[in-house]
Amino acid sequence: MRLPLQEDGEPPNRDRAGEQRALVGLSLVDGVGPQLLRALLAAFDTPSAVFRASRS
């Protein structure tokens, strides 16, 4: 079985899929709109890093 290629021609990988899931999760959080999402990604670099961050 061959995996489909992504837009960049690379096969999908777990890291990218995990980041995509984290991004979808962030977008589903009540109160997180486009502006806050951009600010969170600017501060933490990746969606999964937002979820790993502590409250302090």
N, C-alpha and C positions, 0 to 999 in steps of 0.2 A: 504494500500500500504506500503510495506516495503522498506526502503532505503538500497542500497547495502552497504556492509562493505568495508572498505578500507583495504590495505595490512596489517595494524597492528591490524585488527579485530575490530576497532572502527567505529561507524557510522560516515559519513561525517558531518562536522559542518560548520557553516557560517564563522568562523574565518579562518579555513584552506582553504576554498574555496576562500575567499577574498585574502589571502596571495598568493595563486596560481595564481589568476588573476593579482595581482600586479607584481608577478615574470614574468609572460608572458608579461605584459606591459613593464617592464624594459628591457626585452630581445628584444623588438621591437623598442626601442629607438635608433635612428641612432647614431652611435659612441660608443655605450655601447656593448663592446665585453665581452668575458668570464673573462678576467683579471679585467677589470673595474667593472664588475658585482660582482665578488668575493670581491673586495676592498670595494664596496658600502655596501655589506651585512656584511662584517666584521666591518665596521664603524657604521652602523645603526641597525644591528641585524635582521631586517625583511624588506621584500620588501616594505610593505606599509609605513614603517617609512622613507624610502628613499623618497617617494612621499610627505610625510608630512614635510620634512625638509625644512628649509628656505635657501636662497641662501648665507647667511652670515656664 
